[in-house]
Amino acid sequence: MEAKSSLGQIRISPRKMRLVADVIRGYEFVEAVDMLKNVPKNSSTVILKTLKSAAANAKIINPDIEEGDLYVKKIFVDQGPLWKRFRARARGRADQVKRRTSQLTIVLADD
């Protein structure tokens, strides 16, 4: 049995989110939650909420499942849409600023 949760257009760059996502890949659900609570990165709160959402989805699919039986089967961070902004520069010019967004997907399994 697999349960999935995803979140899109997160205002954190994918490169920064992948650092935290790599920490919990393959761990059991309870251990992953403990690790995310102690990681001093802004993306850890977003990943923690999505991880808890995937666990809630697993409870809906199978109400008899225990949280200790679940583990992080897949977690991946893709690039979302770019937000293009402009910054004023000298002599009336402008530079383009690309604000990167992320899309997070977490799959929990009980095998």
C-alpha positions in Angstrom: 0.0 0.0 0.0 1.3 3.4 -0.9 0.1 6.9 0.1 1.1 10.0 -1.7 1.1 13.7 -0.9 2.3 16.6 -3.0 2.7 20.4 -2.7 3.4 22.8 -5.5 4.7 26.4 -5.9 6.7 26.5 -2.7 8.7 29.7 -2.4 12.0 27.9 -1.7 14.4 27.0 -4.4 14.6 23.3 -5.3 18.3 23.1 -4.6 17.8 24.2 -1.0 14.8 21.8 -0.5 16.7 18.8 -1.9 19.3 19.1 0.9 16.6 18.4 3.5 14.7 15.9 1.3 17.9 13.7 1.0 18.2 13.5 4.8 14.9 11.6 5.3 14.8 9.4 2.2 14.3 5.8 3.1 13.7 6.3 6.8 10.7 5.2 8.8 7.9 7.8 9.3 8.5 8.4 13.0 12.3 8.8 12.6 11.8 11.1 9.6 9.5 13.4 11.7 12.0 13.5 14.5 14.8 14.4 12.1 12.8 17.1 10.4 12.0 18.7 13.8 15.7 19.1 14.4 16.9 20.3 11.0 17.6 24.0 11.1 16.3 24.8 7.6 13.2 26.7 6.5 12.3 23.9 4.1 12.0 21.4 6.9 8.7 22.8 8.1 7.2 22.5 4.6 8.5 19.0 4.2 7.2 18.0 7.7 3.7 19.2 6.9 3.6 17.3 3.6 5.0 14.2 5.3 2.2 14.4 7.9 -0.3 14.8 5.1 0.9 11.7 3.4 0.5 9.8 6.7 -3.0 11.1 7.0 -3.7 9.9 3.4 -2.4 6.5 4.4 -4.8 6.4 7.3 -7.7 7.1 4.9 -6.7 4.3 2.6 -6.2 1.8 5.4 -7.6 2.9 8.8 -5.9 -0.1 10.6 -2.3 1.0 9.6 0.1 2.1 12.3 2.4 5.1 11.9 5.4 2.9 12.8 4.8 0.7 9.8 5.2 3.5 7.3 8.5 4.6 5.7 9.5 7.2 3.1 9.6 5.2 -0.1 10.1 8.2 -2.5 10.6 11.9 -1.9 11.6 14.2 -4.7 11.7 17.9 -5.4 11.1 19.3 -8.8 11.4 22.8 -10.1 8.2 24.8 -10.2 7.4 27.9 -12.3 9.9 30.7 -12.3 8.8 34.1 -11.0 10.5 36.7 -13.2 11.1 40.1 -11.5 13.3 43.1 -12.4 15.8 45.0 -10.2 16.7 48.6 -11.0 20.3 49.1 -12.0 22.5 52.1 -12.8 21.9 54.4 -15.8 18.2 53.4 -16.2 18.9 49.7 -16.8 17.3 46.7 -15.3 18.5 43.2 -14.4 16.2 40.2 -14.4 15.8 38.3 -11.1 14.5 34.7 -11.2 12.7 33.6 -8.1 12.6 29.8 -8.1 9.8 27.7 -6.8 9.6 24.0 -5.9 7.2 21.1 -6.2 7.4 18.5 -3.5 6.1 14.9 -3.7 6.3 12.3 -0.9 5.3 8.7 -1.2 4.9 6.5 1.9 4.7 2.7 1.9 4.2 0.0 4.5 6.1 -2.9 3.0 
